[in-house]
Amino acid sequence: MTRSKLALAATLAVAAAMLAPSAASAWAPAGSATVHPGVQTYTEGGQCTSNFVFQDGNGVYLGQAAHCSSTGGQTETDGCTSGSLPLGTSVEVKGASKPATLVYNSWLTMQARGETDPDACAYNDFALLRIDPADVDKVNPSVPGFGGPTGVGSAGGLGATVYSYGNSSLRAGITKLSPKQGVVIQNEGNGWSHVVATLTPGIPGDSGSGFLNEAGAAIGVLSTLQIAPLPATNGVGDLAQELAYLRANSTFTDVQLVRGTEAFKPNLVGAILGS
């Protein structure tokens, strides 16, 4: 390799390292970060809630639900047939100075590869938004109120405790209604989805928000508002399966969840009171 190519490679490696902090101390402090799990995202006017922070050598990303960029009606939920805005679409992220970019969408990926697994089509609902480099220094990966995530984990069996942070604009900015605690009441889709009941339930605008298990591990992404098996329950796509699908079927083979810089605290009252 020539000296000029070596210099270019070194420059690109440094640039990638600047885009994706590798140490907890490199992230913005949790108390002052303006971009973090739970911030609102707006895709051509449609509002959702981000779930977790991810990174690889090429950048820093926020997760949201794939259906947040849907071009169809609310009843069009099959990711293998429902329309979506294209990759490259700009997405407004509250707290960021510049729009993020839609760089991965499970619906578009499944359609491009002709996915035929009905469970994947029904429940694989995950997207990545690349944060503009100008806003990376505003990012912290900790979930407000609860801290964590501590990694990627399992939802557990029926009755397992879960935690979430929804941030729908329909709550008119009342953040004390954002932290939630609930239980898993059903697992479905051969592990692709989990039905949860939380207090308070997820509402429109909470779509895409992340769920944690009782150990603080990230387990899923809010995908649907349901009336069965119980009213006001939510369908949560399994994050581990969604990430496995992403890595196997896209160029984001190295993308990883970023663990929170704040310790996980499974305390709903404390999360509500901010203590």
Protein Blocks (a to p, Z undefined) as FASTA:
>chain_A
ZZklmmmmmmmmmmmmmmmccbfklpccfklocbdghiacdeehiacddfbdcddfkbcc
ddddfklmccbdfklmbfklpccddehiacddehiabdcddfbdfklmmmmnopabfklm
mmmccddddddfklmmmpcfbdehjlpafbdcdebjehiacddddfbfklnopaklmpcc
dddfbdehhhpaccddddddddehjgoiacddfkopafbdcfbdcfbfbehiacdddfkl
mmmmmmmmccklmbccdddfbdcdddfklmmnoZZ
